[in-house]
Amino acid sequence: MDIGTVVRDSGSTIHAKKSGWRSTQPLIDYKRCTSCGWCWAYCPEPAIRLEGGKYIIDYSFCKGCGICAVECPLHCISMVME
């Protein structure tokens, strides 16, 4: 095994889906969202990405931690029970 591969990939969860961990999931109110990117910046997983000028949540990677909802400056994200 190449040590460079181990170091480069260390700490990355991009290949580990976490949807089974959560009991709540974030929902974005796109009528209020300005696509500021705070949710993306604070998400500890690769669960939020920019597509077509708006941020979307990939629920296969979302663990339901709620950090995106807490950090959203316009409170456009709410956590709902699954």
MOBELZI-V643667 format. One record per backbone hydrogen bond with DSSP energy under -1.0 kcal/mol. NH is the residue of the N-H (numbers start at 0). CO is the residue of the C=O. If there is no record, write none. Layout:
<<NH:CO> <NH:CO>>
This chain:
<<5:1> <6:2> <7:3> <8:4> <11:8> <15:12> <17:59> <18:59> <20:17> <24:79> <26:77> <28:75> <29:27> <31:28> <32:28> <40:36> <41:37> <42:38> <46:44> <48:55> <50:53> <53:50> <55:48> <57:46> <60:57> <61:57> <69:65> <70:66> <71:67> <74:71> <77:26> <79:24> <81:22>>
